[in-house]
Amino acid sequence: MKAREVKRFKLTQKYAEKRAKLKAAGDFTALQALPRNSNPVRLHNQCMLTGRSKGYMRQFGVSRIVFREMASKGLIPGVKKASW
């Protein structure tokens, strides 16, 4: 899964400028000819450590479960365990 996401990310970077030009020109048939995975909408947010996509916390780049474990071990500065 992670390798697939890396491939999609590289494709979005490669075709970003071309996609923007085609959108500005209104050439939607040429946009459809581009690879599907080059569209940034197809990227998924996934936890850097576990690869979990659900419960992803964008600010930290990890899932809620990993965040909770790291916070309870004191690995995230400024986060205190309240009542969870």
Distance bins in CASP14 RR format, pairs under 12 A and 6 or more apart:
PFRMAT RR
TARGET T0000
AUTHOR 0000-0000-0000
RMODE 2
METHOD distances of the structure
MODEL  1
1 7 0 0 0 0 0 1 0 0 0 0 0
1 8 0 0 0 0 0 1 0 0 0 0 0
1 44 0 0 0 0 1 0 0 0 0 0 0
1 46 1 0 0 1 0 0 0 0 0 0 0
1 47 0 0 0 0 0 1 0 0 0 0 0
1 50 0 0 0 0 0 1 0 0 0 0 0
1 51 1 0 0 1 0 0 0 0 0 0 0
1 52 0 0 0 0 0 1 0 0 0 0 0
1 53 0 0 0 0 1 0 0 0 0 0 0
2 8 0 0 0 0 0 1 0 0 0 0 0
2 9 0 0 0 0 0 1 0 0 0 0 0
2 44 0 0 0 0 0 1 0 0 0 0 0
2 46 1 0 0 1 0 0 0 0 0 0 0
2 47 0 0 0 0 0 1 0 0 0 0 0
2 48 0 0 0 0 1 0 0 0 0 0 0
2 49 0 0 0 0 0 1 0 0 0 0 0
2 50 0 0 0 0 0 1 0 0 0 0 0
2 51 1 0 0 1 0 0 0 0 0 0 0
2 52 0 0 0 0 0 1 0 0 0 0 0
2 53 0 0 0 0 0 1 0 0 0 0 0
3 9 0 0 0 0 0 1 0 0 0 0 0
3 10 0 0 0 0 0 1 0 0 0 0 0
3 46 0 0 0 0 0 1 0 0 0 0 0
3 51 0 0 0 0 0 1 0 0 0 0 0
4 10 0 0 0 0 0 1 0 0 0 0 0
4 11 0 0 0 0 0 1 0 0 0 0 0
4 37 0 0 0 0 1 0 0 0 0 0 0
4 42 0 0 0 0 0 1 0 0 0 0 0
4 43 0 0 0 0 0 1 0 0 0 0 0
4 44 0 0 0 0 1 0 0 0 0 0 0
4 46 0 0 0 0 0 1 0 0 0 0 0
4 51 0 0 0 0 0 1 0 0 0 0 0
5 11 0 0 0 0 0 1 0 0 0 0 0
5 12 0 0 0 0 0 1 0 0 0 0 0
5 37 0 0 0 0 1 0 0 0 0 0 0
5 42 0 0 0 0 1 0 0 0 0 0 0
5 43 1 0 0 1 0 0 0 0 0 0 0
5 44 1 0 0 1 0 0 0 0 0 0 0
5 45 0 0 0 0 1 0 0 0 0 0 0
5 46 1 0 0 1 0 0 0 0 0 0 0
5 47 0 0 0 0 0 1 0 0 0 0 0
5 48 0 0 0 0 0 1 0 0 0 0 0
5 51 0 0 0 0 1 0 0 0 0 0 0
5 53 0 0 0 0 1 0 0 0 0 0 0
6 12 0 0 0 0 0 1 0 0 0 0 0
6 13 0 0 0 0 0 1 0 0 0 0 0
6 37 0 0 0 0 0 1 0 0 0 0 0
6 43 0 0 0 0 0 1 0 0 0 0 0
6 44 0 0 0 0 0 1 0 0 0 0 0
6 46 0 0 0 0 0 1 0 0 0 0 0
7 13 0 0 0 0 0 1 0 0 0 0 0
7 14 0 0 0 0 0 1 0 0 0 0 0
7 35 0 0 0 0 0 1 0 0 0 0 0
7 37 1 0 0 1 0 0 0 0 0 0 0
7 38 0 0 0 0 0 1 0 0 0 0 0
7 42 0 0 0 0 0 1 0 0 0 0 0
7 43 0 0 0 0 0 1 0 0 0 0 0
8 14 0 0 0 0 0 1 0 0 0 0 0
8 15 0 0 0 0 0 1 0 0 0 0 0
8 35 0 0 0 0 1 0 0 0 0 0 0
8 36 0 0 0 0 1 0 0 0 0 0 0
8 37 1 0 1 0 0 0 0 0 0 0 0
8 38 0 0 0 0 1 0 0 0 0 0 0
8 39 0 0 0 0 1 0 0 0 0 0 0
8 40 0 0 0 0 1 0 0 0 0 0 0
8 41 0 0 0 0 0 1 0 0 0 0 0
8 42 1 0 1 0 0 0 0 0 0 0 0
8 43 1 0 1 0 0 0 0 0 0 0 0
8 44 0 0 0 0 1 0 0 0 0 0 0
8 46 0 0 0 0 0 1 0 0 0 0 0
9 15 0 0 0 0 0 1 0 0 0 0 0
9 16 0 0 0 0 0 1 0 0 0 0 0
9 37 0 0 0 0 1 0 0 0 0 0 0
9 38 0 0 0 0 0 1 0 0 0 0 0
9 39 0 0 0 0 0 1 0 0 0 0 0
9 40 0 0 0 0 1 0 0 0 0 0 0
9 42 0 0 0 0 0 1 0 0 0 0 0
9 43 1 0 0 1 0 0 0 0 0 0 0
9 44 0 0 0 0 0 1 0 0 0 0 0
9 45 0 0 0 0 0 1 0 0 0 0 0
9 46 0 0 0 0 0 1 0 0 0 0 0
10 16 0 0 0 0 0 1 0 0 0 0 0
10 35 0 0 0 0 0 1 0 0 0 0 0
10 37 0 0 0 0 1 0 0 0 0 0 0
10 38 0 0 0 0 1 0 0 0 0 0 0
10 40 0 0 0 0 0 1 0 0 0 0 0
10 43 0 0 0 0 0 1 0 0 0 0 0
11 18 0 0 0 0 0 1 0 0 0 0 0
11 19 0 0 0 0 0 1 0 0 0 0 0
11 34 0 0 0 0 1 0 0 0 0 0 0
11 35 1 0 1 0 0 0 0 0 0 0 0
11 36 0 0 0 0 1 0 0 0 0 0 0
11 37 1 0 1 0 0 0 0 0 0 0 0
11 38 1 0 1 0 0 0 0 0 0 0 0
11 39 0 0 0 0 1 0 0 0 0 0 0
11 40 0 0 0 0 1 0 0 0 0 0 0
11 42 0 0 0 0 1 0 0 0 0 0 0
11 43 0 0 0 0 1 0 0 0 0 0 0
12 18 0 0 0 0 0 1 0 0 0 0 0
12 19 0 0 0 0 1 0 0 0 0 0 0
12 20 0 0 0 0 0 1 0 0 0 0 0
12 34 0 0 0 0 0 1 0 0 0 0 0
12 35 0 0 0 0 1 0 0 0 0 0 0
12 36 0 0 0 0 0 1 0 0 0 0 0
12 37 1 0 0 1 0 0 0 0 0 0 0
12 38 1 0 1 0 0 0 0 0 0 0 0
12 39 1 0 0 1 0 0 0 0 0 0 0
12 40 1 0 1 0 0 0 0 0 0 0 0
12 41 0 0 0 0 1 0 0 0 0 0 0
12 42 0 0 0 0 1 0 0 0 0 0 0
12 43 1 0 0 1 0 0 0 0 0 0 0
12 44 0 0 0 0 0 1 0 0 0 0 0
13 19 0 0 0 0 0 1 0 0 0 0 0
13 37 0 0 0 0 0 1 0 0 0 0 0
13 38 0 0 0 0 1 0 0 0 0 0 0
13 40 0 0 0 0 1 0 0 0 0 0 0
13 43 0 0 0 0 0 1 0 0 0 0 0
14 34 0 0 0 0 1 0 0 0 0 0 0
14 35 0 0 0 0 1 0 0 0 0 0 0
14 37 0 0 0 0 0 1 0 0 0 0 0
14 38 1 0 0 1 0 0 0 0 0 0 0
14 39 0 0 0 0 0 1 0 0 0 0 0
14 40 0 0 0 0 0 1 0 0 0 0 0
15 21 0 0 0 0 0 1 0 0 0 0 0
15 22 0 0 0 0 1 0 0 0 0 0 0
15 23 0 0 0 0 0 1 0 0 0 0 0
15 30 0 0 0 0 0 1 0 0 0 0 0
15 31 0 0 0 0 1 0 0 0 0 0 0
15 33 0 0 0 0 0 1 0 0 0 0 0
15 34 1 0 1 0 0 0 0 0 0 0 0
15 35 1 0 0 1 0 0 0 0 0 0 0
15 36 0 0 0 0 0 1 0 0 0 0 0
15 37 0 0 0 0 1 0 0 0 0 0 0
15 38 1 1 0 0 0 0 0 0 0 0 0
15 39 0 0 0 0 1 0 0 0 0 0 0
15 40 0 0 0 0 1 0 0 0 0 0 0
15 42 0 0 0 0 0 1 0 0 0 0 0
16 22 0 0 0 0 0 1 0 0 0 0 0
16 23 0 0 0 0 0 1 0 0 0 0 0
16 34 0 0 0 0 0 1 0 0 0 0 0
16 38 0 0 0 0 1 0 0 0 0 0 0
16 39 0 0 0 0 0 1 0 0 0 0 0
16 40 1 0 0 1 0 0 0 0 0 0 0
16 43 0 0 0 0 0 1 0 0 0 0 0
17 23 0 0 0 0 0 1 0 0 0 0 0
17 24 0 0 0 0 0 1 0 0 0 0 0
17 34 0 0 0 0 0 1 0 0 0 0 0
17 38 0 0 0 0 0 1 0 0 0 0 0
18 24 0 0 0 0 0 1 0 0 0 0 0
18 25 0 0 0 0 0 1 0 0 0 0 0
18 27 0 0 0 0 0 1 0 0 0 0 0
18 30 0 0 0 0 1 0 0 0 0 0 0
18 31 0 0 0 0 1 0 0 0 0 0 0
18 33 0 0 0 0 0 1 0 0 0 0 0
18 34 1 0 0 1 0 0 0 0 0 0 0
18 35 0 0 0 0 0 1 0 0 0 0 0
18 38 0 0 0 0 1 0 0 0 0 0 0
18 39 0 0 0 0 0 1 0 0 0 0 0
19 25 0 0 0 0 0 1 0 0 0 0 0
19 26 0 0 0 0 0 1 0 0 0 0 0
19 27 0 0 0 0 0 1 0 0 0 0 0
19 28 0 0 0 0 0 1 0 0 0 0 0
19 30 0 0 0 0 1 0 0 0 0 0 0
19 31 1 0 0 1 0 0 0 0 0 0 0
19 32 0 0 0 0 0 1 0 0 0 0 0
19 33 0 0 0 0 0 1 0 0 0 0 0
19 34 1 0 0 1 0 0 0 0 0 0 0
19 35 0 0 0 0 0 1 0 0 0 0 0
19 36 0 0 0 0 0 1 0 0 0 0 0
19 38 1 0 0 1 0 0 0 0 0 0 0
19 39 1 0 0 1 0 0 0 0 0 0 0
19 40 0 0 0 0 1 0 0 0 0 0 0
19 41 0 0 0 0 0 1 0 0 0 0 0
20 26 0 0 0 0 0 1 0 0 0 0 0
20 27 0 0 0 0 0 1 0 0 0 0 0
20 31 0 0 0 0 0 1 0 0 0 0 0
20 34 0 0 0 0 0 1 0 0 0 0 0
20 38 0 0 0 0 0 1 0 0 0 0 0
20 40 0 0 0 0 0 1 0 0 0 0 0
21 27 0 0 0 0 1 0 0 0 0 0 0
21 30 0 0 0 0 1 0 0 0 0 0 0
21 31 0 0 0 0 0 1 0 0 0 0 0
21 34 0 0 0 0 0 1 0 0 0 0 0
22 28 1 0 0 1 0 0 0 0 0 0 0
22 29 0 0 0 0 1 0 0 0 0 0 0
22 30 1 0 1 0 0 0 0 0 0 0 0
22 31 1 0 1 0 0 0 0 0 0 0 0
22 32 0 0 0 0 1 0 0 0 0 0 0
22 33 0 0 0 0 1 0 0 0 0 0 0
22 34 1 0 0 1 0 0 0 0 0 0 0
22 38 0 0 0 0 0 1 0 0 0 0 0
22 39 0 0 0 0 0 1 0 0 0 0 0
23 30 0 0 0 0 1 0 0 0 0 0 0
23 31 1 0 0 1 0 0 0 0 0 0 0
23 32 0 0 0 0 0 1 0 0 0 0 0
23 34 0 0 0 0 0 1 0 0 0 0 0
23 39 0 0 0 0 0 1 0 0 0 0 0
23 40 0 0 0 0 0 1 0 0 0 0 0
24 30 0 0 0 0 0 1 0 0 0 0 0
24 31 0 0 0 0 0 1 0 0 0 0 0
25 31 0 0 0 0 1 0 0 0 0 0 0
26 32 0 0 0 0 0 1 0 0 0 0 0
27 33 0 0 0 0 1 0 0 0 0 0 0
27 34 0 0 0 0 0 1 0 0 0 0 0
28 34 0 0 0 0 0 1 0 0 0 0 0
31 38 0 0 0 0 1 0 0 0 0 0 0
31 39 0 0 0 0 1 0 0 0 0 0 0
32 38 0 0 0 0 0 1 0 0 0 0 0
32 39 0 0 0 0 0 1 0 0 0 0 0
34 40 0 0 0 0 0 1 0 0 0 0 0
34 42 0 0 0 0 0 1 0 0 0 0 0
35 42 0 0 0 0 1 0 0 0 0 0 0
36 42 1 0 0 1 0 0 0 0 0 0 0
37 43 0 0 0 0 1 0 0 0 0 0 0
37 44 0 0 0 0 0 1 0 0 0 0 0
43 53 0 0 0 0 0 1 0 0 0 0 0
44 51 0 0 0 0 1 0 0 0 0 0 0
44 52 0 0 0 0 0 1 0 0 0 0 0
44 53 1 0 1 0 0 0 0 0 0 0 0
44 54 0 0 0 0 0 1 0 0 0 0 0
44 55 0 0 0 0 0 1 0 0 0 0 0
44 56 0 0 0 0 1 0 0 0 0 0 0
45 51 0 0 0 0 1 0 0 0 0 0 0
45 52 0 0 0 0 1 0 0 0 0 0 0
45 53 1 0 0 1 0 0 0 0 0 0 0
45 54 0 0 0 0 1 0 0 0 0 0 0
45 55 0 0 0 0 1 0 0 0 0 0 0
45 56 1 0 1 0 0 0 0 0 0 0 0
45 57 0 0 0 0 1 0 0 0 0 0 0
45 58 1 0 0 1 0 0 0 0 0 0 0
45 59 0 0 0 0 0 1 0 0 0 0 0
45 60 0 0 0 0 0 1 0 0 0 0 0
45 61 1 0 0 1 0 0 0 0 0 0 0
45 62 0 0 0 0 0 1 0 0 0 0 0
45 63 0 0 0 0 1 0 0 0 0 0 0
46 52 1 0 0 1 0 0 0 0 0 0 0
46 53 1 0 1 0 0 0 0 0 0 0 0
46 54 0 0 0 0 1 0 0 0 0 0 0
46 55 0 0 0 0 0 1 0 0 0 0 0
46 56 1 0 0 1 0 0 0 0 0 0 0
46 57 0 0 0 0 0 1 0 0 0 0 0
46 58 0 0 0 0 0 1 0 0 0 0 0
46 61 0 0 0 0 1 0 0 0 0 0 0
46 62 0 0 0 0 1 0 0 0 0 0 0
46 63 0 0 0 0 1 0 0 0 0 0 0
46 66 0 0 0 0 0 1 0 0 0 0 0
47 53 1 0 0 1 0 0 0 0 0 0 0
47 54 0 0 0 0 1 0 0 0 0 0 0
47 55 0 0 0 0 1 0 0 0 0 0 0
47 56 1 0 0 1 0 0 0 0 0 0 0
47 57 0 0 0 0 1 0 0 0 0 0 0
47 58 0 0 0 0 0 1 0 0 0 0 0
47 60 0 0 0 0 1 0 0 0 0 0 0
47 61 1 0 0 1 0 0 0 0 0 0 0
47 62 1 0 1 0 0 0 0 0 0 0 0
47 63 1 1 0 0 0 0 0 0 0 0 0
47 64 0 0 0 0 1 0 0 0 0 0 0
47 65 0 0 0 0 1 0 0 0 0 0 0
47 66 1 0 1 0 0 0 0 0 0 0 0
47 67 0 0 0 0 1 0 0 0 0 0 0
47 69 0 0 0 0 0 1 0 0 0 0 0
47 70 0 0 0 0 0 1 0 0 0 0 0
48 56 0 0 0 0 1 0 0 0 0 0 0
48 57 0 0 0 0 0 1 0 0 0 0 0
48 58 0 0 0 0 0 1 0 0 0 0 0
48 60 0 0 0 0 1 0 0 0 0 0 0
48 61 1 0 1 0 0 0 0 0 0 0 0
48 62 1 0 1 0 0 0 0 0 0 0 0
48 63 0 0 0 0 1 0 0 0 0 0 0
48 66 0 0 0 0 1 0 0 0 0 0 0
48 67 0 0 0 0 0 1 0 0 0 0 0
48 70 0 0 0 0 0 1 0 0 0 0 0
49 56 0 0 0 0 0 1 0 0 0 0 0
49 57 0 0 0 0 0 1 0 0 0 0 0
49 60 0 0 0 0 0 1 0 0 0 0 0
49 61 0 0 0 0 1 0 0 0 0 0 0
49 62 1 0 1 0 0 0 0 0 0 0 0
49 63 1 0 0 1 0 0 0 0 0 0 0
49 65 0 0 0 0 1 0 0 0 0 0 0
49 66 1 0 1 0 0 0 0 0 0 0 0
49 67 0 0 0 0 0 1 0 0 0 0 0
49 69 0 0 0 0 1 0 0 0 0 0 0
49 70 0 0 0 0 1 0 0 0 0 0 0
49 75 0 0 0 0 0 1 0 0 0 0 0
50 56 0 0 0 0 0 1 0 0 0 0 0
50 61 0 0 0 0 0 1 0 0 0 0 0
50 62 1 0 0 1 0 0 0 0 0 0 0
50 63 1 0 0 1 0 0 0 0 0 0 0
50 64 0 0 0 0 0 1 0 0 0 0 0
50 65 1 0 0 1 0 0 0 0 0 0 0
50 66 1 0 1 0 0 0 0 0 0 0 0
50 67 0 0 0 0 0 1 0 0 0 0 0
50 69 0 0 0 0 0 1 0 0 0 0 0
50 70 0 0 0 0 0 1 0 0 0 0 0
51 61 0 0 0 0 0 1 0 0 0 0 0
51 62 0 0 0 0 1 0 0 0 0 0 0
51 63 1 0 0 1 0 0 0 0 0 0 0
51 65 0 0 0 0 0 1 0 0 0 0 0
51 66 0 0 0 0 1 0 0 0 0 0 0
52 61 0 0 0 0 0 1 0 0 0 0 0
52 62 0 0 0 0 1 0 0 0 0 0 0
52 63 1 0 1 0 0 0 0 0 0 0 0
52 64 0 0 0 0 1 0 0 0 0 0 0
52 65 1 0 0 1 0 0 0 0 0 0 0
52 66 1 0 0 1 0 0 0 0 0 0 0
52 67 0 0 0 0 0 1 0 0 0 0 0
53 61 0 0 0 0 0 1 0 0 0 0 0
53 62 0 0 0 0 0 1 0 0 0 0 0
53 63 0 0 0 0 1 0 0 0 0 0 0
53 64 0 0 0 0 0 1 0 0 0 0 0
54 63 1 0 0 1 0 0 0 0 0 0 0
54 64 0 0 0 0 1 0 0 0 0 0 0
54 65 0 0 0 0 1 0 0 0 0 0 0
55 61 0 0 0 0 0 1 0 0 0 0 0
55 62 0 0 0 0 1 0 0 0 0 0 0
55 63 1 0 1 0 0 0 0 0 0 0 0
55 64 1 0 1 0 0 0 0 0 0 0 0
55 65 1 0 0 1 0 0 0 0 0 0 0
55 66 0 0 0 0 1 0 0 0 0 0 0
55 67 0 0 0 0 1 0 0 0 0 0 0
55 68 0 0 0 0 0 1 0 0 0 0 0
56 62 1 0 0 1 0 0 0 0 0 0 0
56 63 1 0 1 0 0 0 0 0 0 0 0
56 64 1 0 0 1 0 0 0 0 0 0 0
56 65 0 0 0 0 0 1 0 0 0 0 0
56 66 0 0 0 0 1 0 0 0 0 0 0
56 67 0 0 0 0 1 0 0 0 0 0 0
57 63 1 0 0 1 0 0 0 0 0 0 0
57 64 1 0 0 1 0 0 0 0 0 0 0
57 65 0 0 0 0 0 1 0 0 0 0 0
57 66 0 0 0 0 1 0 0 0 0 0 0
57 67 1 0 1 0 0 0 0 0 0 0 0
57 68 0 0 0 0 1 0 0 0 0 0 0
57 70 0 0 0 0 0 1 0 0 0 0 0
57 71 0 0 0 0 0 1 0 0 0 0 0
57 76 0 0 0 0 0 1 0 0 0 0 0
57 79 0 0 0 0 0 1 0 0 0 0 0
58 64 0 0 0 0 0 1 0 0 0 0 0
58 67 0 0 0 0 0 1 0 0 0 0 0
59 67 0 0 0 0 1 0 0 0 0 0 0
59 76 0 0 0 0 0 1 0 0 0 0 0
59 79 0 0 0 0 0 1 0 0 0 0 0
60 66 0 0 0 0 1 0 0 0 0 0 0
60 67 1 0 1 0 0 0 0 0 0 0 0
60 68 0 0 0 0 0 1 0 0 0 0 0
60 69 0 0 0 0 0 1 0 0 0 0 0
60 70 0 0 0 0 1 0 0 0 0 0 0
60 71 0 0 0 0 1 0 0 0 0 0 0
60 75 0 0 0 0 0 1 0 0 0 0 0
60 76 1 0 0 1 0 0 0 0 0 0 0
60 77 0 0 0 0 0 1 0 0 0 0 0
60 79 0 0 0 0 1 0 0 0 0 0 0
61 67 0 0 0 0 1 0 0 0 0 0 0
61 70 0 0 0 0 0 1 0 0 0 0 0
61 76 0 0 0 0 0 1 0 0 0 0 0
62 68 0 0 0 0 1 0 0 0 0 0 0
62 69 0 0 0 0 1 0 0 0 0 0 0
62 70 1 0 0 1 0 0 0 0 0 0 0
62 71 0 0 0 0 0 1 0 0 0 0 0
62 75 0 0 0 0 0 1 0 0 0 0 0
62 76 0 0 0 0 1 0 0 0 0 0 0
63 69 0 0 0 0 1 0 0 0 0 0 0
63 70 0 0 0 0 0 1 0 0 0 0 0
64 70 0 0 0 0 0 1 0 0 0 0 0
64 71 0 0 0 0 0 1 0 0 0 0 0
64 84 0 0 0 0 1 0 0 0 0 0 0
65 71 0 0 0 0 0 1 0 0 0 0 0
65 72 0 0 0 0 0 1 0 0 0 0 0
65 84 0 0 0 0 0 1 0 0 0 0 0
66 72 0 0 0 0 0 1 0 0 0 0 0
66 73 0 0 0 0 0 1 0 0 0 0 0
66 75 0 0 0 0 1 0 0 0 0 0 0
66 76 0 0 0 0 0 1 0 0 0 0 0
67 73 0 0 0 0 0 1 0 0 0 0 0
67 74 0 0 0 0 0 1 0 0 0 0 0
67 75 0 0 0 0 1 0 0 0 0 0 0
67 76 1 0 0 1 0 0 0 0 0 0 0
67 79 0 0 0 0 1 0 0 0 0 0 0
67 81 0 0 0 0 0 1 0 0 0 0 0
67 84 0 0 0 0 0 1 0 0 0 0 0
68 74 0 0 0 0 0 1 0 0 0 0 0
68 75 0 0 0 0 0 1 0 0 0 0 0
68 76 0 0 0 0 1 0 0 0 0 0 0
68 79 0 0 0 0 1 0 0 0 0 0 0
68 81 0 0 0 0 1 0 0 0 0 0 0
68 82 0 0 0 0 0 1 0 0 0 0 0
68 84 1 0 0 1 0 0 0 0 0 0 0
69 75 0 0 0 0 1 0 0 0 0 0 0
69 76 0 0 0 0 1 0 0 0 0 0 0
69 79 0 0 0 0 0 1 0 0 0 0 0
69 81 0 0 0 0 0 1 0 0 0 0 0
69 84 0 0 0 0 0 1 0 0 0 0 0
70 76 1 0 1 0 0 0 0 0 0 0 0
70 77 0 0 0 0 0 1 0 0 0 0 0
70 78 0 0 0 0 0 1 0 0 0 0 0
70 79 0 0 0 0 1 0 0 0 0 0 0
70 81 0 0 0 0 0 1 0 0 0 0 0
71 77 0 0 0 0 1 0 0 0 0 0 0
71 78 0 0 0 0 1 0 0 0 0 0 0
71 79 1 0 1 0 0 0 0 0 0 0 0
71 80 1 0 0 1 0 0 0 0 0 0 0
71 81 1 0 0 1 0 0 0 0 0 0 0
71 82 0 0 0 0 0 1 0 0 0 0 0
71 84 0 0 0 0 1 0 0 0 0 0 0
72 79 0 0 0 0 1 0 0 0 0 0 0
72 80 0 0 0 0 0 1 0 0 0 0 0
72 81 1 0 1 0 0 0 0 0 0 0 0
72 82 0 0 0 0 0 1 0 0 0 0 0
72 84 0 0 0 0 1 0 0 0 0 0 0
73 79 0 0 0 0 0 1 0 0 0 0 0
73 81 0 0 0 0 0 1 0 0 0 0 0
74 80 0 0 0 0 1 0 0 0 0 0 0
74 81 0 0 0 0 1 0 0 0 0 0 0
END
